[in-house]
Structure formats: C-alpha cells, structure tokens
Amino acid sequence: MLLWCLALGGLFLIFIALSQEQLPLAYVGFVLVVVCPGLAEVYAQRRRRSDWFGRQFASQEEFLRSLDTEGLRRVRDDKGLAEAVRELRRQHPKLPLKTAAETVKQL
C-alpha cells in the first residue's frame, strides 16, 4: 500500500514540477510512478506464494510426505539440482523458489 501511495505522490510531483518547469523533479516523479507499482506487485506476488504454502501445508514434513520423493531424487541425481527444482515447481506452480530449492536439497 505504501508503494502505491508513493506512486500517486510521484504523479502529483510530476504535475507540480511540470507546471513550475522543473524537469529534474519531474523525472524523479516519473521514476516513482514507474518503479513503485512494479515493486508493489513483485512483493504482493511473493507474499501470495508464501501464504499459499502456509495454507496448503501445516509443516515442511507434511509437504515432503505429499511429494514423489523418489522421482525428484532420480531427476536430481540424473539431471541436476536445477532440473529437479523445475520439476517440483511444475508439480506445484505456486511454490516459492526458495522453498523448492531447499526441499530438493533436503531429499
């Protein structure tokens, strides 16, 4: 919410700066308008993924029990860690990358 407010403030800053012919201040406002909403959406998506994992599985052990661990171990041993993480993310698209990587390393 704060980042969206900064973006709106940047828009206001652009209008004020352009009316007073202060281009450097208008550039700062433009940067705020472009960067802040992007950062807000990235943060929101990471938060949604993290919240999804917490709602779906009570613990890491429960998550591990729901996986095909033998298949993931086979992929990890044959094709490497990155491919095993990709396979796990194919099975659970909302799984955060950090959690997927830690899970594959634990297997």
N, C-alpha and C positions, 0 to 999 in steps of 0.2 A: 504494500500500500504506500509506503514511504517513497519508493522509487517512482511510482506513478504520480505521486504528488510533486516530486522533483521534475518530472517531465512536463507537467502542467505549469509549474513555475518557470521552466525553460521556455515554454511557449509564450507566457506572459513577458518574460525577459526579451524575447525576440521582438515582440510588438513594441515594447518601450524603447529598446535600443534602436530599432529602425526609425521610429518616429523622431528620435533625437540624433539620428545619423551617426551612431557609434557602432561601427561594424564589428570590432573585436568582441564587444559584449553580445552582439547578435550571434556571432559564431559560437560563443560559449553556450548560449541558449539553444542553438541548433544541436550542439553535441549532447546537451542534456535531453532534448526531445528525442533524439535517435537512440542514445545509449541506454537510458534508464528503463524504458519499456522492455527492451531486449533482455536486460539483466533481470528484470522482474519476472519475465516469462521463463527464463532459464531456472531461476530459483524456485518458481512455482512448480515446474515440471519435476525437478529433483525432489521437492517436498512431496509431490503426489506419489512418486515412485517409492519413496521411503515409507510413506504412510500406508501404501498398498501392501508392502511386505509385512509391516507390523499387524495389519488387519487380517491378512491371509494365514500367517503362521505365528503361533504363540512363541516359538523359540527357534533357534538355529537347528536344534536336534530334530524338531518336527519337520522342518523344511528338508533336512537331509533324508529323513525317512520317506518323504514323498518323491524323492528323485530316483532315477535309474542310475545308481552309483557305478555299477559295473560298466554300463555303456559309456558313461562320462570318463571313467578311468581308462577305458580302452581308447577313446578318442584322444585323451590327454597323452597317453603313452605313445600312440601311433603318430598322431599329427601335431602334437604340441599343446602347450597351455592355452595359447590364444584361440586355437580352433575349438578346444573344449569349452572355453568361456563363451564363444559364439554359439555353440550348440546349446548350452544351458540358457542363454538369452533367447534362442529360438523357441525353446520349450516354455520359457517364462519371460515374455517380452517386457513386462513392467518391472522386472528385477533390476535393482540398481547395479551398475557395472562393478562397483567396489565389492558389493556382496557376492556377485557372481565370481569374481576373481578369487576372493578369499575362500569361497566354497570349493572351487576346483582345486585350489592349493591344498585344502584340508583332506581331500579324498585320497 
